[in-house]
């Protein structure tokens, strides 16, 4: 995994975990790598992974079974999708609409491109 400078590493790792859940690589109730395992795989300090897991636990994406490990929480996929959609609608879509307005692009044009994209 290559890390970007514009965002904290623990948040980038959290996004990666969420992507694995969304793509079905890790399903609800699956055990995920331990803090040390993931740290070694990614080449980061285990404390960074611990911070990631703490963040994801607070969001109810994963949970810890003491002495056993971390697991994908029931409903994690739905929770992730809800948060991503909320972020898209409040952060990305307004920028997109401003750009459409600036360029004078009608929604009909966007629809045409979208239909071709889906095919």
TIZA-141368 format. One record per atom (N, C-alpha, C): x, y, z. Coordinates in steps of 0.05 Angstrom, whole numbers, padded with zeros to 5 digits, always signed. Layout:
<kolkols>
XYZ...
</kolkols>
This chain:
<kolkols>
+00017-00024+00000+00000+00000+00000+00018+00025+00000+00012+00043-00018+00027+00068-00019+00011+00090-00005+00024+00104+00013+00010+00124+00029+00013+00151+00016-00008+00168+00019-00008+00195+00008-00002+00214+00030+00009+00237+00024+00017+00257+00044-00006+00273+00055-00028+00275+00040-00050+00293+00047-00069+00282+00069-00065+00257+00077-00084+00245+00097-00068+00228+00116-00076+00228+00141-00063+00212+00162-00062+00182+00153-00040+00169+00159-00037+00141+00151-00058+00123+00163-00065+00128+00189-00085+00110+00201-00112+00112+00187-00119+00136+00176-00144+00139+00161-00142+00125+00134-00119+00126+00122-00115+00112+00096-00118+00082+00100-00107+00072+00122-00110+00043+00128-00139+00037+00133-00153+00054+00148-00181+00050+00153-00197+00049+00127-00191+00066+00108-00204+00065+00082-00199+00039+00068-00175+00029+00070-00168+00003+00058-00183-00020+00070-00186-00020+00096-00201-00040+00111-00230-00039+00101-00241-00015+00100-00269-00011+00091-00273-00021+00062-00254-00016+00045-00255-00025+00017-00256-00056+00016-00240-00068+00033-00239-00098+00033-00267-00108+00042-00279-00095+00061-00306-00103+00070-00326-00098+00048-00325-00075+00035-00344-00069+00013-00342-00088-00010-00317-00097-00016-00313-00115-00039-00316-00144-00031-00324-00150-00006-00329-00177+00003-00305-00193+00009-00281-00181+00009-00257-00196+00016-00258-00204+00046-00268-00185+00062-00273-00191+00091-00303-00188+00095-00316-00209+00103-00345-00209+00107-00352-00206+00137-00377-00200+00143-00386-00197+00170-00378-00222+00186-00368-00217+00210-00359-00238+00229-00333-00251+00221-00320-00243+00198-00293-00253+00192-00273-00241+00210-00253-00257+00218-00230-00247+00233-00212-00232+00214-00203-00209+00222-00184-00193+00205-00156-00195+00218-00136-00187+00203-00109-00190+00214-00105-00175+00240-00088-00186+00257-00082-00173+00283-00068-00147+00277-00065-00130+00298-00051-00105+00296-00023-00110+00286-00009-00129+00297+00019-00135+00289+00020-00146+00261+00002-00164+00254+00002-00176+00227-00002-00154+00206-00022-00137+00210-00027-00117+00190-00004-00096+00189+00007-00090+00212+00029-00071+00213+00053-00082+00198+00059-00108+00201+00081-00120+00187+00076-00121+00157+00051-00128+00149+00044-00129+00121+00046-00102+00107+00038-00081+00121+00038-00054+00109+00064-00039+00114+00081-00050+00132+00106-00037+00138+00103-00012+00154+00083-00012+00173+00078+00011+00190+00080+00002+00219+00083+00021+00237+00084+00016+00265+00057+00004+00275+00058-00017+00291+00034-00029+00301+00016-00009+00316+00028+00012+00328+00012+00033+00341-00006+00047+00321+00003+00050+00296-00013+00063+00275-00037+00046+00269-00033+00019+00267-00055+00001+00262-00074+00000+00286-00063+00001+00310-00080+00002+00334-00098+00026+00333-00087+00049+00324-00104+00073+00322-00125+00069+00301-00118+00056+00279-00138+00050+00258-00160+00033+00269-00153+00012+00283-00173-00006+00294-00191+00008+00314-00179+00025+00330-00195+00040+00350-00215+00058+00336-00206+00071+00315-00223+00088+00298-00246+00072+00287-00240+00048+00276-00261+00032+00263-00280+00020+00284-00270+00014+00308-00287+00004+00329-00307+00026+00338-00298+00051+00339-00315+00073+00346-00337+00077+00326-00331+00071+00301-00351+00073+00279-00368+00047+00276-00362+00028+00293-00376+00002+00293-00373-00014+00268-00349-00012+00256-00342-00027+00232-00330-00054+00240-00314-00053+00261-00301-00078+00271-00306-00079+00301-00301-00102+00313-00302-00105+00342-00280-00124+00350-00274-00123+00376-00252-00139+00387-00264-00161+00405-00256-00186+00400-00262-00208+00419-00236-00211+00435-00237-00203+00459-00213-00203+00476-00199-00230+00476-00173-00229+00469-00157-00253+00469-00159-00269+00443-00178-00262+00425-00182-00277+00400-00174-00260+00376-00182-00235+00376-00175-00217+00354-00197-00198+00346-00194-00186+00323-00213-00166+00313-00229-00179+00291-00255-00171+00290-00274-00183+00271-00290-00161+00258-00300-00167+00234-00318-00148+00220-00345-00149+00234-00355-00126+00241-00380-00124+00256-00404-00130+00239-00425-00141+00251-00450-00144+00236-00460-00117+00227-00468-00115+00202-00478-00089+00191-00456-00070+00183-00431-00079+00183-00408-00061+00176-00411-00051+00148-00418-00068+00129-00420-00060+00101-00440-00038+00098-00463-00041+00110-00485-00021+00109-00475+00005+00122-00462+00003+00144-00451+00027+00158-00431+00042+00140-00414+00027+00128-00393+00039+00110-00407+00053+00087-00426+00039+00074-00440+00051+00051-00455+00077+00059-00468+00076+00082-00483+00099+00092-00464+00123+00095-00441+00119+00108-00422+00141+00112-00410+00151+00086-00404+00132+00068-00392+00141+00042-00412+00157+00026-00437+00148+00026-00458+00163+00011-00462+00190+00023-00463+00192+00049-00466+00217+00063-00443+00236+00056-00419+00226+00056-00395+00242+00048-00397+00251+00019-00406+00233+00002-00408+00239-00027-00428+00262-00031-00452+00260-00018-00473+00280-00022-00465+00307-00009-00451+00307+00013-00445+00332+00026-00419+00345+00017-00400+00329+00008-00373+00340+00001-00367+00339-00029-00372+00317-00042-00364+00314-00070-00384+00325-00090-00409+00319-00085-00430+00327-00104-00433+00357-00107-00432+00373-00086-00433+00402-00089-00411+00413-00107-00387+00402-00105-00364+00410-00122-00370+00403-00151-00381+00379-00155-00388+00370-00182-00409+00388-00194-00430+00395-00179-00451+00413-00189-00440+00440-00196-00423+00451-00179-00411+00477-00185-00395+00476-00211-00381+00454-00215-00365+00450-00239-00383+00449-00264-00405+00434-00261-00425+00433-00283-00435+00460-00291-00442+00475-00270-00452+00502-00275-00431+00520-00288-00407+00519-00279-00385+00535-00290-00381+00528-00320-00382+00502-00326-00377+00494-00353-00402+00494-00371-00425+00500-00359-00450+00502-00375-00459+00474-00385-00454+00454-00369-00462+00427-00377-00490+00421-00366-00508+00412-00383-00535+00405-00375-00536+00377-00364-00556+00372-00346-00558+00345-00335-00564+00324-00356-00577+00332-00378-00582+00313-00400-00556+00302-00411-00535+00319-00413-00509+00310-00423-00497+00290-00403-00499+00296-00378-00489+00278-00357-00503+00251-00359-00530+00252-00362-00546+00228-00363-00537+00210-00387-00532+00223-00410-00523+00208-00433-00496+00194-00428-00478+00208-00416-00452+00196-00409-00455+00174-00388-00472+00179-00369-00476+00159-00348-00488+00133-00360-00508+00136-00378-00520+00112-00391-00499+00097-00406-00481+00110-00421-00460+00097-00436-00440+00084-00417-00435+00096-00394-00416+00086-00375-00426+00059-00363-00452+00058-00358-00464+00034-00346-00465+00010-00365-00463+00015-00391-00466-00007-00410-00441-00022-00413
</kolkols>
